[in-house]
Amino acid sequence: MFKYKANTMFSSGIEKVEIKKETTHQIVKSDSIREAKSCSYHTYFDTWKEAHTFLLTVAKQKLISARLRLQKEQGNHENIKGMKEPK
């Protein structure tokens, strides 16, 4: 059986992984290594399309967050530019 592992931490990507056994919360890979089905680094899916949709959603959330941080820092920059030396 195969699953698709969507990696989200350092470089986003999808890898096809052969699975020996599956439980509700874990998978056992063909090399007998156990992994959580979902954690902050990756999530396993039954299809490539599900994994791809998940990665697109994560990327969109990261873009929204980055835009909000940029807006905040631009406001901070303008506040600093507008500072006057006290008399």
Secondary structure, DSSP 8 states (H G I E B T S, - for coil): -EEEEEE-SSS-EEEEEEEEEE-SSEEEETTS-EEESB-SSEEEESSHHHHHHHHHHHHHHHHHHHHHHHHHHHHHHHHHHT-----
